[in-house]
Amino acid sequence: MIKMRNVTISVCQFQMERVANFEDFKQQVLHLMNQVPKDADYVLFPELFTMGLLTTYPDAEQMTLTEISRLDQFTPQFISFFSDLAKNRERVIIAGSHLVKKHDKNLNVSYIFDKSGNYVEHSKTHLFPAEFSFGISEGDELQVHEIGPAKIAVAICYEAEIPEVSRILSLKGAEIIFCPSYTFTEHGFWRVRHCAQARCIENQVYFVHCPTVGNPGNPVPTGFGKASILSPCDAQWAPNGVVAEAEWNQNMVITGTVDLDALYENRKSGAATTFFDRERREELYAKYEPYATMGQR
């Protein structure tokens, strides 16, 4: 008998709008949550999908992204809302990310809420260069969590473009890496998407990519993309490694089911056994170790 550990994932591609208050934002979230199947084990929202809340300020038209820290005003409401939502819907919700002020630092934080409404946090460790100009700081931890039926981790947007992040997470046991993202252009979207697919192949893990979309106007940049649930490109899955995929720039939910045990079988007997083969020539890499840090000098 073939062993299977199936996990169902729903991805909420969130279209930002101008909102009058936090209640309007909640209704946007609930509209998507109502489309999530009852058997979904995980629900993912995108990066900084709370940005539309900046339009609640009377001076929104004059604001710039250097004032992004004003989003932190909504943090207590955000946490309370998603905690209750995860508990009431009995879902594990990876609530995208939100801008939070901690110890005089602005951090891009992803919250993972379990079915009891409790949560753990991940602060984005590698910022896209432009983010520094917005006054955001980097986090310093990469963790894997056994929440729900899988071992899961979060890599926020640009973290997908840094191979070391996903490699560390996969070595720590991650089976699914959730990637909330927010890219302002088609170029940015494809950078994250292609890197997410590469991380699947390199580490033989599932990668779930969820972009923020929409154009609510100043001070919020346009979000561009289409969500996807990605797998390695091997015989157990579709040739292109796409389990499920959204339409461009639409407010919508996609759902897909993945087999966790297929990952372990693929690592042992797949056509490409990259998870282990990356360790096979460590002595070769060691010869060129100075080159790995050369660009950091």
Protein Blocks (a to p, Z undefined) as FASTA:
>chain_A
ZZddddddddddddddddfbfklmmmmmmmmmmmpcfklfbdcddehklmmmmmmpmklm
mpcfklmmmmmmmmmmmmmmmmmmmmmnopacdehiadddeehiacdddddddfkopacd
dddfbdcfklmmnopacdfbdcdddehjbdcdddehjlmmmmklmmmmmmnopabdcddd
ddfbfklmmmmmmmmmmmmmmnopaddddddedjebjabdcdeddddddddddfklcfkl
pabdcdehiacdddddddfklmmmmmmmgmblfklmmmmmmmmmmmmmmmmmmmmZZ
